[in-house]
Amino acid sequence: MIRKGEIFYAWSTDSELRDKGSSGGFVSGLLTHLLSTGIVDAVSVTKKGADIYDASMVILTDPTEIAQCSGSLYCGTLSSAKYLYRYTQSNPGQRIAAVVKGCEAKAIIELAKRNRVNLNDILLIGLTCSGTINPITARKMIVDRYEIDPDTVENIYFSQGKCQVETSDTIFSLPIEDLEQDGYGRRLCCQRCQTRIPRQCDLVCGDWGVIGEYSGNTTCIEVCSKKGAITLESAINDHAIVVEAADPQGVEMRSRVEEAMQMLSLENGKEQFSKIPPGDQLLKSMMLDMSRCIKCYQCTEACPLCVCEDCRTKKPWLVKPGQVPPPFMFHLIRASHIADSCINCGQCEERCPMEIPNSLYMHALQSELEQMFGYKAGELPGTPVVAKVNEWEEWEHNYGNTFEKVIEVFRDQGEY
């Protein structure tokens, strides 16, 4: 019997899914099993569009379509939480399996706390996540730093502290740290994110912890709930997937990689938040940046937690219609509704045509409120979003605080 907390290596028994999917096609094999057996009515996944820079959220009900969504999209920066919420509102009672990154899982948890979605009807399949790259930034980065045509690129991925750009005949590689110092690489919200292994999901999947002969063709699975254990057993009994006990050294490596990534995220967060002036200067800084606002409502549309049917920012006695830029009250209303529960998905900032650092302000406020009141956004009782880690000073003393120094620690143990 499979139990919560166990960690396995797993892969699909379907050769097509193994070839098309990442790390042995486990997730694709599991989703196909869930739809084929009627355990779920639909699955929520990311699908590649015209190229690797074009991702969209889709709801599938036909198991034969799963193979079309196999593989990883590091430029898939969209959040599925609001998309999933709207689907459940239109299709109440449907059972759904959702493949999610850490920020998406946290958003779904927050929606559940607001009684907007029912977690009993949702199977959360989490993905270990190093971060994502804005597709526009990715194309510019490939031209400026890799000096190749972005339309010739077939894949972008992170491995051992480097951003790998793959064409039909060559793999180009540059350190992530160098790219990010120049304003490229991962989105800022991803750089400071600490939810690398989203254990609030029912199952968490990824290639961290896969070592030896299993590297590149196997997924490391952590069982995080009873629902996840039952689901995994069902897929095994149906011969949809194969599982083996994970290598203990791989499990240890996975834990240390997670800790290293969290330490880097903490330092990145400190650096980014330090650019926001403290005290009474904070509001002045926000007012200055937000004076560029054209009131397009993309921030509220993109935010997975902005789901109020009666939006206060559209009340004429609070925010005058047609006034651009809107009064600062517009942004204060958003902050008062969202700041305590901001899950750092970065959608508000990504969608803003005026490049206002909405996410930075909102996440900084959330971090302050968490320290004041102890509320942890996107966390279920008894399930920490962030694993226990050493103090940053201890880590920095032992290993240093750069990607290169961290990778030196793990170079012989597998991917960062």
Secondary structure as the mmCIF struct_conf table of DSSP 4:
data_model
#
loop_
_struct_conf.conf_type_id
_struct_conf.id
_struct_conf.beg_label_comp_id
_struct_conf.beg_label_asym_id
_struct_conf.beg_label_seq_id
_struct_conf.end_label_comp_id
_struct_conf.end_label_asym_id
_struct_conf.end_label_seq_id
TURN_TY1_P TURN_TY1_P1 LYS A 4 GLY A 5
STRN STRN1 ILE A 7 SER A 12
BEND BEND1 THR A 13 THR A 13
HELX_RH_AL_P HELX_RH_AL_P1 SER A 15 LYS A 20
BEND BEND2 GLY A 21 SER A 22
HELX_RH_3T_P HELX_RH_3T_P1 SER A 23 GLY A 25
HELX_RH_AL_P HELX_RH_AL_P2 PHE A 26 SER A 36
TURN_TY1_P TURN_TY1_P2 THR A 37 GLY A 38
BEND BEND3 ILE A 39 ILE A 39
BEND BEND4 ASP A 41 ASP A 41
STRN STRN2 ALA A 42 LYS A 48
BEND BEND5 ALA A 50 ASP A 51
TURN_TY1_P TURN_TY1_P3 ILE A 52 TYR A 53
STRN STRN3 ALA A 55 LEU A 60
HELX_RH_3T_P HELX_RH_3T_P2 PRO A 63 CYS A 69
BEND BEND6 GLY A 71 GLY A 71
TURN_TY1_P TURN_TY1_P4 TYR A 74 CYS A 75
HELX_RH_AL_P HELX_RH_AL_P3 ALA A 81 SER A 90
BEND BEND7 ASN A 91 ASN A 91
TURN_TY1_P TURN_TY1_P5 PRO A 92 GLY A 93
STRN STRN4 ILE A 96 VAL A 100
HELX_RH_AL_P HELX_RH_AL_P4 GLY A 102 LYS A 113
TURN_TY1_P TURN_TY1_P6 ARG A 114 ASN A 115
BEND BEND8 ARG A 116 VAL A 117
HELX_RH_3T_P HELX_RH_3T_P3 LEU A 119 ASP A 121
STRN STRN5 ILE A 122 LEU A 127
HELX_RH_AL_P HELX_RH_AL_P5 PRO A 135 MET A 141
HELX_RH_PI_P HELX_RH_PI_P1 ILE A 142 TYR A 146
BEND BEND9 ILE A 148 ILE A 148
HELX_RH_3T_P HELX_RH_3T_P4 PRO A 150 THR A 152
STRN STRN6 ASN A 155 SER A 159
TURN_TY1_P TURN_TY1_P7 GLN A 160 GLY A 161
STRN STRN7 LYS A 162 GLU A 166
BEND BEND10 SER A 168 ASP A 169
STRN STRN8 ILE A 171 PRO A 175
HELX_RH_AL_P HELX_RH_AL_P6 ILE A 176 GLN A 181
TURN_TY1_P TURN_TY1_P8 ASP A 182 GLY A 183
BEND BEND11 GLY A 185 ARG A 186
HELX_RH_AL_P HELX_RH_AL_P7 LEU A 188 ARG A 192
BEND BEND12 ARG A 196 ILE A 197
TURN_TY1_P TURN_TY1_P9 ARG A 199 GLN A 200
BEND BEND13 CYS A 201 ASP A 202
STRN STRN9 LEU A 203 GLY A 206
BEND BEND14 ASP A 207 ASP A 207
TURN_TY1_P TURN_TY1_P10 TRP A 208 GLY A 209
HELX_RH_3T_P HELX_RH_3T_P5 GLY A 212 TYR A 214
TURN_TY1_P TURN_TY1_P11 SER A 215 GLY A 216
BEND BEND15 ASN A 217 ASN A 217
STRN STRN10 THR A 219 VAL A 223
BEND BEND16 SER A 225 SER A 225
HELX_RH_AL_P HELX_RH_AL_P8 LYS A 226 ASN A 237
TURN_TY1_P TURN_TY1_P12 ASP A 238 HIS A 239
BEND BEND17 ALA A 240 ALA A 240
STRN STRN11 ILE A 241 ALA A 245
HELX_LH_PP_P HELX_LH_PP_P1 ALA A 246 ASP A 247
HELX_RH_AL_P HELX_RH_AL_P9 PRO A 248 PHE A 273
TURN_TY1_P TURN_TY1_P13 SER A 274 LYS A 275
BEND BEND18 ILE A 276 ILE A 276
HELX_LH_PP_P HELX_LH_PP_P2 PRO A 277 PRO A 278
TURN_TY1_P TURN_TY1_P14 GLY A 279 ASP A 280
HELX_RH_AL_P HELX_RH_AL_P10 GLN A 281 MET A 290
TURN_TY1_P TURN_TY1_P15 SER A 291 ARG A 292
HELX_RH_AL_P HELX_RH_AL_P11 GLN A 298 ALA A 302
TURN_TY1_P TURN_TY1_P16 PRO A 304 LEU A 305
BEND BEND19 GLU A 309 ASP A 310
HELX_RH_3T_P HELX_RH_3T_P6 ARG A 312 LYS A 314
TURN_TY1_P TURN_TY1_P17 PRO A 316 LEU A 318
BEND BEND20 VAL A 319 VAL A 319
TURN_TY1_P TURN_TY1_P18 PRO A 321 GLY A 322
BEND BEND21 VAL A 324 PRO A 325
HELX_LH_PP_P HELX_LH_PP_P3 PRO A 326 PRO A 327
TURN_TY1_P TURN_TY1_P19 PHE A 328 PHE A 328
HELX_RH_AL_P HELX_RH_AL_P12 MET A 329 ILE A 338
HELX_RH_3T_P HELX_RH_3T_P7 ALA A 339 SER A 341
HELX_RH_AL_P HELX_RH_AL_P13 GLN A 347 GLU A 350
BEND BEND22 ARG A 351 ARG A 351
TURN_TY1_P TURN_TY1_P20 PRO A 353 MET A 354
HELX_RH_AL_P HELX_RH_AL_P14 ASN A 358 PHE A 373
TURN_TY1_P TURN_TY1_P21 ALA A 377 GLY A 378
STRN STRN12 LEU A 380 LEU A 380
TURN_TY1_P TURN_TY1_P22 PRO A 381 GLY A 382
STRN STRN13 THR A 383 THR A 383
BEND BEND23 VAL A 385 VAL A 386
HELX_RH_AL_P HELX_RH_AL_P15 TRP A 392 TYR A 399
BEND BEND24 ASN A 401 THR A 402
HELX_RH_AL_P HELX_RH_AL_P16 PHE A 403 PHE A 410
TURN_TY1_P TURN_TY1_P23 ARG A 411 GLN A 413
#
